[in-house]
Amino acid sequence: MSLIALTLMILMVGVGRELLRRGLGVMAIVQLLPYILPISLQFAFPATALFSVCCVYGRMAADGEVSTVKASGISPLRLLQPALIFAALLSPVAVGVSDLAVSWGRPGINRVVLMSVEDIAYRVLRAQHSYTSDHGFSIHVRDVEGQTLVHPTVTVHNHSSEGPMKLSAREGRLQLDSETYNLILHVTDSQVESGNGIQGIVPGQTEFKIPLAAAMVDKAPENQTPSWLSLAVIRSERLQQDARTHAAAGQLAAHVGFSILTSRPEEIAGGMGRHIEAQVEHSRKRLTRLHVEPWRRWAEGFTCFFFVFVGAPLAMIARTSDYWTTFGICFLPILLVYYPLFIFGLEQAKDASIPPYGVWIGNVVLTAIGTALIARVRRY
């Protein structure tokens, strides 16, 4: 029950955030729901597992059931076994859901939002006469008549040294090409100004394509951040990235050797040398992240088990039947201890300061705390 309630709440928050941030329509919101569901479950599993054991074991202890079991000569560990077994079985499921969320859920959200760019732009332009997209362009219009933009002015931010490209026209119309992910602007009597100051007038009907490359959802694995790759893809991509790193290091060694051989040592630190060195550094960092990512996924998934491992005996010690009081007593210390340690271990592992399994430092600390709490439950 708590899983369903919390998942629905996260779904509503996630959909509402996308609705306010992107201006999505009703159909787009319906299409988003399947992709947001695994992301919601990713956060709901650990919290609801902890909440459930807090409710059950807190009330059992408050009603004297734990004391009765201990007085009967039965170890309280027998009472904890069902919760621990359930959490141990739930944790791999949480890892799978987390893997599904990053490899299928997030790209699916991007795909839905991308396919809704045309509708979003028209809706915002009708209301505000101005629209700025996350995909690197902005549109200002005098008015919108049906599907016709009256006196549109489009600015495409290409992030190059030439600066943005500006386009103004007497009228225009937007159309999304779903195959190439280009937003096509059909304009009449337009004037174009490039970033380097060159201007041109184009009379009659013309098409201008606004590439949405930054929002492409079907990138090759080598062009994606490791946190967006599935565990199965990470295994193969790690081998390929290792080969790329060795190739980049070999290219740097060849450049240094050739510079020394030709008696031009100043080229070692020249433009080409710095470029190759930056490639080697980037390749090594990405390889490190590919090594860290599986450890991070499994550490996050197994928080279900370690939260229960700490929460169940702590609820027995608290001995209160109030659900939220017990949950607060259990969750706040975990929140203050686990997540800072997890973030610290993750950042240090990404920087290669500690091994990739260093992301488990928070789980190890929870194991020590849980063991001490269970020992206390057995003594008293």
Number of C-alpha atoms within 10 A of each C-alpha: 8 14 18 12 12 18 23 16 14 19 21 15 13 17 18 15 12 16 15 9 9 17 20 22 13 10 10 17 18 12 14 24 16 15 21 23 18 24 23 23 23 24 18 22 24 24 20 22 22 26 24 20 28 34 21 17 28 28 22 19 20 18 14 12 14 23 17 13 14 16 10 9 8 13 14 19 15 10 16 17 11 11 21 20 11 14 26 18 14 19 22 16 17 26 23 17 22 24 25 20 23 21 18 19 23 18 19 19 21 16 17 19 22 21 17 18 21 17 18 18 21 21 17 15 20 18 11 13 19 19 19 15 13 10 17 18 19 17 20 19 21 15 18 20 8 9 12 16 27 19 20 25 22 22 21 20 16 14 9 8 8 12 14 17 18 19 20 22 23 16 21 24 19 21 15 19 14 10 6 11 19 18 20 17 19 19 27 19 16 23 17 19 16 16 17 11 11 9 12 12 13 13 13 10 12 14 14 13 15 18 19 17 13 10 17 16 17 10 12 7 15 13 8 12 11 25 18 20 21 21 21 10 13 20 14 11 18 19 13 13 19 17 14 17 21 14 14 21 19 14 17 22 16 12 17 18 14 15 17 14 10 8 10 11 14 11 16 19 13 10 10 13 19 14 13 18 19 14 18 21 15 14 21 20 16 20 22 21 22 25 20 23 24 22 18 23 19 19 22 22 25 23 27 28 25 27 27 29 26 26 31 28 29 25 29 27 20 19 19 20 19 13 17 14 16 26 21 13 15 23 20 11 12 19 11 10 15 22 13 13 20 20 14 15 23 25 16 16 23 22 14 16 11 14 16 23 17 25 28 22 18 23 23 15 15 22 17 12 17 21 15 13 21 20 13 13 19 12 9 8
